[in-house]
Amino acid sequence: MRHLWLFLAWVFASGLAVAQEGTKVSVAAYMSDPKFAAYEKVAQARAEELLNDSKYVVLDEAKARQLKKGWVDLADPGHVITAEEFVKRAGRYDIEKIVRVGVSVSVKPVLGLFYTATATAEFRIVDKSAKVQAFTLNEMGTRGVPPSDGLTEGAAISNAIQRAVDGAAQRASLTVVSPALPKGVPLVLEAVTTAPPETELAPASTAVNDAPWVSAAKLNKETWRGEDKACVAVSPDGQVGAVGGYTWAVDRLGGLNRTYGGRVHLVDIAGGQEFNLHTVHPVGKRESGEDGTSSPIACGFIGNWRYLVVATGNVLSCYDVERGAETCRLKLQGAPKQAQLSVGRVGNAAYVALQTEKAKTYYRVVLAK
């Protein structure tokens, strides 16, 4: 009996595939904000590519443009299409379905270095009997679905649109052979010898030590291995929190000697869950030239939740939270015990300042070469 049900399920699925293959459709893409109208062609081209890969027969560009121009009400996302209207507007094009792709975009510059964009997309598929199916991707910009970054506004927007269309298409069970991947811009720090003029830097962390989400950081509390809270910071968009931990271990076979390390826990504030961990110094003996504490003495974010900066008594570390990779590691002099990070933009450049009990050092935020 079980095999019979599996066979029937296979036949049913195969029937759907056959019914889909060769179905003639037309695509009409719209941007919700007229100022991004030039990017309709990006959404249109991507949707048509995915439909072709899924064995649909897509109406050619000239006819699709003519159909869209003559069917003015399609531009209204709230318009309800009737079977009579479908025949009236699309009958002469001999199509079985119209695929309306609606896209919304948000883009902003980050520290004058690059642009970051998010997009939402809706696939609304209407057949000639007026049956409607809608599939949406709207989570971009959250953990696991990062924004699209680019050196130009256009590059960031185009990548975000393609990813949003891919996501909506996958939910519509279309074939996505090569999904568009989120583009990132790796940031690093470059020490500068003099302070930039008229610098206006804001603290990269705030007084959030007692915020409820801080308790979500999984600090080690074993008998012979422990971890003490060090620094706490929140990303500018309020999505991710960082909790630095000063880690230690006792060698029970070596005279109860202690070794130390430092790491930063990344917490999804809305969900109240830790999702990433950046180890700056593993628990163990210090490396040559490391005379300072392994504890994270300052931490903060650059631009958005994706870019973390951590200072210990030995190094200044840059960390790409989304990719889980350290992008820069600069040695610190003087073995500081306390520090505060500040971030700001001066003209066309962005800077990070590290204030310790001994000195204030400036770093320019640059793109990795």
C-alpha positions as CSV (number, residue, x, y, z in Angstrom):
1,M,0.0,0.0,0.0
2,R,2.8,2.4,0.9
3,H,4.5,1.8,-2.5
4,L,1.2,2.4,-4.2
5,W,0.8,5.8,-2.5
6,L,4.4,6.7,-3.4
7,F,3.7,5.8,-7.0
8,L,0.5,7.8,-7.1
9,A,2.4,10.8,-5.6
10,W,5.1,10.5,-8.3
11,V,2.4,10.3,-11.0
12,F,0.7,13.4,-9.6
13,A,4.0,15.3,-9.4
14,S,4.9,14.2,-12.9
15,G,1.5,15.4,-14.1
16,L,2.1,18.8,-12.6
17,A,5.5,19.0,-14.3
18,V,4.0,18.0,-17.7
19,A,1.1,20.5,-17.2
20,Q,3.6,23.2,-16.5
21,E,6.0,22.4,-19.3
22,G,5.1,24.4,-22.4
23,T,2.7,26.7,-20.6
24,K,2.8,30.1,-22.4
25,V,3.1,33.1,-20.0
26,S,3.9,36.8,-20.1
27,V,5.9,38.7,-17.4
28,A,5.1,42.3,-16.3
29,A,7.5,43.7,-13.7
30,Y,6.9,46.8,-11.7
31,M,8.9,48.8,-9.1
32,S,6.8,50.2,-6.2
33,D,8.8,53.4,-6.2
34,P,8.9,55.3,-9.6
35,K,12.4,56.6,-8.9
36,F,13.7,53.0,-9.3
37,A,11.7,52.4,-12.5
38,A,14.9,51.8,-14.5
39,Y,15.4,48.6,-12.6
40,E,12.2,47.0,-13.8
41,K,14.2,45.5,-16.6
42,V,16.4,43.7,-14.1
43,A,13.4,42.1,-12.4
44,Q,11.8,41.4,-15.8
45,A,14.9,39.7,-17.2
46,R,15.5,37.6,-14.1
47,A,11.9,36.4,-13.9
48,E,11.8,35.5,-17.6
49,E,15.1,33.6,-17.2
50,L,13.7,31.6,-14.3
51,L,10.5,30.8,-16.1
52,N,12.4,29.6,-19.1
53,D,14.5,27.4,-16.9
54,S,11.3,26.0,-15.5
55,K,10.1,25.0,-19.0
56,Y,7.5,27.8,-19.4
57,V,7.2,29.4,-22.8
58,V,7.8,33.1,-22.2
59,L,6.2,35.8,-24.5
60,D,8.9,37.6,-26.4
61,E,10.1,41.0,-25.2
62,A,8.3,43.2,-27.7
63,K,4.9,41.6,-27.2
64,A,5.3,41.5,-23.4
65,R,6.0,45.2,-23.5
66,Q,3.0,45.8,-25.7
67,L,0.8,43.8,-23.4
68,K,2.0,45.6,-20.3
69,K,1.5,49.0,-21.9
70,G,-2.1,48.1,-22.9
71,W,-3.0,46.6,-19.6
72,V,-2.7,49.7,-17.4
73,D,-4.5,48.2,-14.4
74,L,-1.7,45.6,-14.0
75,A,0.4,48.4,-12.4
76,D,-2.0,48.5,-9.4
77,P,-0.9,45.7,-7.0
78,G,-4.4,45.7,-5.5
79,H,-6.3,45.3,-8.8
80,V,-8.4,42.2,-9.0
81,I,-8.2,40.6,-12.4
82,T,-11.3,38.8,-13.8
83,A,-11.5,36.1,-16.4
84,E,-13.3,38.5,-18.7
85,E,-10.5,41.1,-18.3
86,F,-7.8,38.4,-18.9
87,V,-9.4,37.4,-22.2
88,K,-9.9,41.0,-23.2
89,R,-6.4,42.2,-22.5
90,A,-4.3,39.0,-23.2
91,G,-6.5,36.9,-25.5
92,R,-4.8,38.0,-28.7
93,Y,-1.3,37.1,-27.3
94,D,-2.4,33.4,-26.8
95,I,-1.0,33.2,-23.3
96,E,-2.3,31.0,-20.5
97,K,-0.9,33.0,-17.5
98,I,0.3,36.5,-16.6
99,V,3.1,36.7,-14.1
100,R,3.1,40.1,-12.3
101,V,6.4,40.7,-10.5
102,G,6.2,43.5,-7.9
103,V,9.5,44.7,-6.4
104,S,10.2,47.2,-3.6
105,V,13.8,48.5,-3.0
106,S,15.5,50.3,-0.2
107,V,19.1,51.5,-0.5
108,K,21.5,53.7,1.5
109,P,25.2,54.6,1.6
110,V,27.3,53.2,4.4
111,L,30.1,55.4,5.7
112,G,30.7,56.9,2.3
113,L,32.4,53.6,1.2
114,F,29.7,51.5,-0.4
115,Y,25.9,51.1,-0.7
116,T,23.7,48.5,1.0
117,A,20.3,47.5,-0.5
118,T,17.4,45.3,0.4
119,A,14.5,44.3,-1.8
120,T,11.1,42.4,-1.6
121,A,9.5,40.7,-4.5
122,E,6.1,39.2,-5.1
123,F,5.3,36.7,-7.9
124,R,1.6,37.0,-8.6
125,I,0.5,34.4,-11.1
126,V,-2.9,34.7,-12.7
127,D,-4.3,32.3,-15.2
128,K,-7.1,32.8,-17.8
129,S,-9.7,31.6,-15.4
130,A,-8.7,34.4,-13.0
131,K,-7.2,31.9,-10.4
132,V,-4.5,33.8,-8.5
133,Q,-1.3,32.5,-6.7
134,A,1.0,34.8,-4.9
135,F,4.5,34.1,-3.6
136,T,6.6,36.6,-1.7
137,L,10.2,37.1,-0.3
138,N,10.4,39.9,2.2
139,E,13.0,38.9,4.8
140,M,16.1,40.5,3.2
141,G,18.2,42.5,5.6
142,T,17.6,40.1,8.5
143,R,20.0,37.5,9.8
144,G,20.5,34.7,7.3
145,V,19.2,36.9,4.5
146,P,21.8,39.7,4.5
147,P,21.5,42.9,2.5
148,S,23.2,43.3,-0.9
149,D,26.3,45.5,-0.8
150,G,28.0,47.2,-3.7
151,L,30.6,49.8,-4.6
152,T,27.9,51.6,-6.6
153,E,24.2,52.1,-5.9
154,G,23.2,50.3,-9.1
155,A,25.3,47.2,-8.2
156,A,23.7,46.9,-4.8
157,I,20.2,47.4,-6.1
158,S,20.6,45.0,-9.0
159,N,21.9,42.2,-6.8
160,A,19.1,42.8,-4.2
161,I,16.4,42.6,-6.9
162,Q,17.8,39.4,-8.4
163,R,18.0,37.8,-5.0
164,A,14.5,38.8,-4.1
165,V,13.1,37.6,-7.4
166,D,15.0,34.3,-6.9
167,G,13.5,33.9,-3.5
168,A,9.9,34.5,-4.6
169,A,10.4,32.2,-7.6
170,Q,11.7,29.4,-5.3
171,R,8.5,29.7,-3.2
172,A,6.5,29.5,-6.4
173,S,8.4,26.1,-7.1
174,L,10.2,27.5,-10.1
175,T,13.6,26.2,-11.0
176,V,16.5,28.4,-9.9
177,V,19.6,26.9,-11.4
178,S,22.1,29.5,-10.2
179,P,20.7,31.6,-7.3
180,A,22.1,35.1,-7.1
181,L,24.3,35.3,-4.0
182,P,24.5,38.3,-1.6
183,K,27.4,40.5,-2.5
184,G,29.5,41.8,0.4
185,V,32.1,44.5,0.7
186,P,34.9,43.4,3.1
187,L,36.0,46.3,5.3
188,V,39.4,46.6,6.9
189,L,41.1,49.3,9.1
190,E,44.2,51.2,8.1
191,A,46.1,53.1,10.8
192,V,46.6,56.9,10.2
193,T,49.4,58.9,11.8
194,T,47.4,62.0,12.5
195,A,43.9,62.6,13.6
196,P,41.5,63.7,10.8
197,P,40.4,67.3,11.0
198,E,37.0,68.2,12.5
199,T,36.4,64.6,13.5
200,E,32.9,63.9,14.8
201,L,32.9,60.3,16.1
202,A,30.0,58.6,18.0
203,P,30.6,55.8,20.5
204,A,30.4,52.4,18.8
205,S,28.7,50.9,21.9
206,T,26.1,52.1,24.3
207,A,25.1,51.4,27.9
208,V,23.2,48.2,27.3
209,N,24.8,45.9,29.8
210,D,21.5,45.1,31.5
211,A,19.4,44.7,28.3
212,P,17.3,41.4,28.3
213,W,19.1,40.1,25.2
214,V,22.5,40.1,26.9
215,S,21.6,37.0,28.9
216,A,21.2,35.1,25.6
217,A,25.0,35.1,25.2
218,K,26.2,31.6,26.1
219,L,29.0,32.4,28.5
220,N,31.0,29.4,29.7
221,K,30.3,28.6,33.3
222,E,32.0,25.2,33.9
223,T,34.0,24.4,37.1
224,W,37.4,24.5,35.5
225,R,36.6,26.7,32.5
226,G,34.8,30.0,32.8
227,E,34.0,33.3,31.0
228,D,33.3,36.7,32.4
229,K,31.3,39.4,30.5
230,A,33.6,42.1,29.1
231,C,32.2,44.5,26.5
232,V,28.6,44.9,25.2
233,A,27.5,46.7,22.0
234,V,24.4,46.9,19.7
235,S,24.5,47.3,15.9
236,P,23.2,50.7,14.5
237,D,20.1,49.0,13.1
238,G,19.3,47.4,16.5
239,Q,19.2,43.8,15.0
240,V,22.4,42.3,16.5
241,G,24.1,42.6,19.9
242,A,27.7,41.7,20.8
243,V,28.8,40.4,24.2
244,G,32.5,40.1,24.7
245,G,33.7,37.3,27.0
246,Y,37.0,37.0,28.9
247,T,37.6,33.2,28.9
248,W,39.8,31.2,31.2
249,A,40.7,27.6,31.9
250,V,42.5,25.9,34.9
251,D,45.1,23.3,34.2
252,R,44.4,20.7,36.9
253,L,47.5,18.7,36.0
254,G,49.8,21.7,35.8
255,G,49.7,23.2,39.2
256,L,46.3,24.8,38.7
257,N,47.7,27.4,36.4
258,R,45.3,29.5,34.4
259,T,45.3,30.4,30.8
260,Y,43.1,33.0,29.2
261,G,41.4,34.0,25.9
262,G,38.8,36.3,24.5
263,R,35.8,36.0,22.2
264,V,32.6,37.8,21.2
265,H,29.1,36.3,21.2
266,L,26.7,37.6,18.5
267,V,23.1,37.6,19.5
268,D,19.9,38.0,17.4
269,I,18.2,40.7,19.5
270,A,14.6,40.0,18.2
271,G,14.9,36.3,18.6
272,G,17.0,36.4,21.8
273,Q,19.4,33.7,20.5
274,E,23.1,33.6,20.0
275,F,23.9,32.7,16.4
276,N,27.7,33.4,15.9
277,L,30.9,33.4,17.9
278,H,34.1,35.3,17.0
279,T,37.2,34.0,18.9
280,V,39.8,36.7,19.0
281,H,42.2,34.9,21.3
282,P,41.8,31.1,21.9
283,V,42.3,30.1,25.5
284,G,46.0,29.3,25.9
285,K,49.4,30.8,26.0
286,R,49.9,34.2,24.5
287,E,51.7,34.5,21.2
288,S,55.0,36.2,21.0
289,G,54.7,40.0,21.4
290,E,51.3,39.7,23.2
291,D,51.8,41.5,26.5
292,G,48.3,42.7,27.1
293,T,45.1,41.1,28.2
294,S,43.2,38.7,25.9
295,S,39.9,40.1,27.1
296,P,37.8,42.1,24.6
297,I,38.1,45.5,26.2
298,A,36.0,47.3,23.6
299,C,33.6,46.3,20.8
300,G,31.3,47.9,18.3
301,F,29.8,47.8,14.8
302,I,30.7,49.7,11.7
303,G,27.8,50.8,9.4
304,N,25.4,47.9,10.1
305,W,25.3,44.5,12.0
306,R,27.5,42.8,9.5
307,Y,30.8,44.5,10.5
308,L,32.2,44.1,14.0
309,V,35.3,45.7,15.5
310,V,36.8,44.3,18.7
311,A,39.8,45.5,20.7
312,T,41.7,43.4,23.2
313,G,44.9,44.3,25.0
314,N,46.9,43.0,22.0
315,V,44.9,43.4,18.8
316,L,42.2,45.3,16.9
317,S,40.1,42.8,15.0
318,C,37.6,43.3,12.1
319,Y,34.9,40.6,11.7
320,D,32.4,40.0,9.0
321,V,29.4,38.7,11.1
322,E,27.4,37.3,8.1
323,R,30.4,35.4,6.6
324,G,31.9,34.4,9.9
325,A,35.4,35.6,8.9
326,E,38.0,37.9,10.3
327,T,38.9,40.5,7.7
328,C,41.7,42.4,9.5
329,R,43.9,42.1,12.6
330,L,46.1,44.9,13.7
331,K,48.6,44.8,16.6
332,L,48.1,47.3,19.5
333,Q,51.0,48.8,21.4
334,G,51.2,49.5,25.1
335,A,49.0,46.6,26.4
336,P,45.9,48.7,27.2
337,K,43.5,47.5,29.9
338,Q,40.6,49.8,29.1
339,A,39.3,51.2,25.8
340,Q,36.4,52.8,24.0
341,L,35.6,52.6,20.2
342,S,34.1,55.4,18.2
343,V,33.0,55.5,14.6
344,G,32.2,58.4,12.3
345,R,32.5,59.9,8.9
346,V,34.6,62.9,7.9
347,G,34.0,64.1,4.4
348,N,34.3,61.2,2.1
349,A,36.2,59.0,4.6
350,A,35.1,56.9,7.6
351,Y,37.1,56.5,10.7
352,V,37.4,54.4,13.8
353,A,39.0,55.8,17.0
354,L,40.3,53.7,19.8
355,Q,40.7,55.6,23.1
356,T,42.7,53.7,25.7
357,E,44.0,54.9,29.1
358,K,47.2,55.8,27.4
359,A,46.4,57.3,24.0
360,K,43.9,57.8,21.2
361,T,44.6,56.1,17.9
362,Y,42.7,56.7,14.6
363,Y,42.1,54.2,11.8
364,R,40.6,54.8,8.4
365,V,37.9,52.4,7.3
366,V,38.9,51.1,3.8
367,L,37.9,48.4,1.4
368,A,40.0,45.2,1.4
369,K,42.3,45.0,-1.6
